[in-house]
């Protein structure tokens, strides 16, 4: 018989109590339940749940129907579960969009594309600025000695030599500036991008998209976000006209740009008369976050909320693979969507915790964290009363034994989950998260991406980011990217439901503990500077 030490004895009392308290309810969360919900949410009929879209609206109604069945309180407008979000759609109007170079007219679609769907007329001298990126961390500054004010900048598509997407962080407009951001910030009148092979290969699709689908933005953010600079993409024919008579021809600029030895920036002849106009058809669309509350049982603590969230949108239709153009988004983020749904069901059927629970299914995450940004700027409960936010994105896949596919290299294995942010803002939240896991299913909590300098920047790439920006401590649960990430093949049959069940039960237990804890987690650490600049 093994000698029993005092320590172990205490541990066992704790886990029994916690297990019994939560086990009953956590046990209501099952692999079969998750599979049933995900098979619906990620079915082809949902058409990839783009924002906005018919498929997304159907998914929203499915969530609302269940929430109503379980008696959760609607937290949206007019006693619904929907937090309505007005969107602005801007589509290129070909009849009002044209370019003129020294009196020669160039037409939309044949000679150029509308890059930004920003209406306006730009006229002025041209200044060629290489790739146009300012990246101080790499000592890349194509604007040295150049003036862009009241001019039209011309830039190569893509990143300059020696820069990677992981270098693109820092204070926007100061440490780092994309070509359009720099041009807008320094008073340029407009910008012209030089099409690369990829754009040329998809020219017709781009033209159609700007006329048919256009650019959709959240109306409320439009003013804030928009660089508001009319911008076009030039075909080789227009490019040649723009650089006619200059020290370098359009063809040289194009070829050297692609070859990696881009021509150095220079100002074009001030006598060259160039102007372009972009005309738009603009209208209004709507989408929604889905929001519900389960009121707490304690007269005082019920005024505090544990927020649990995921994004229920994905990317919709896209480039076909094996004839399939529906991006089902089963893992991204169907897995989070049904995890939150299963927890809502389990909590609604079990004993009520003391604090209230706030369930938020965000839309528009794939478009740039729209839904969570809209939510934290238009919260349905005061942000100060949200004690923590638990965000779930991509917890459905696990690395199979013997899987040598390099795209699955970082996928968490069958008893592991990446945990990001739990210790970043609140020592007590990090400790609680660990304690619950250790006393319950003892998953392997992998903190590999819990690093401000993680080159993958996962901290920035899901909805918890907007809550953290508002000072709410967060925990982000994630299993890593894989071969089907943002592919039509991200389908429900590839999900590891048994492992998902364990993760969701652990998150449920963590929420239960947070909702019953005597004290709310204290925010005793400031977010590292690197994590405050998107
Ligand atoms: Zn996602």
Boltz pocket constraint, residues with backbone or C-beta under 6 A from the ligand:
constraints:
  - pocket:
      binder: B
      contacts: [[A, 311], [A, 332], [A, 333], [A, 365], [A, 393], [A, 394], [A, 461], [A, 462]]
      max_distance: 6.0
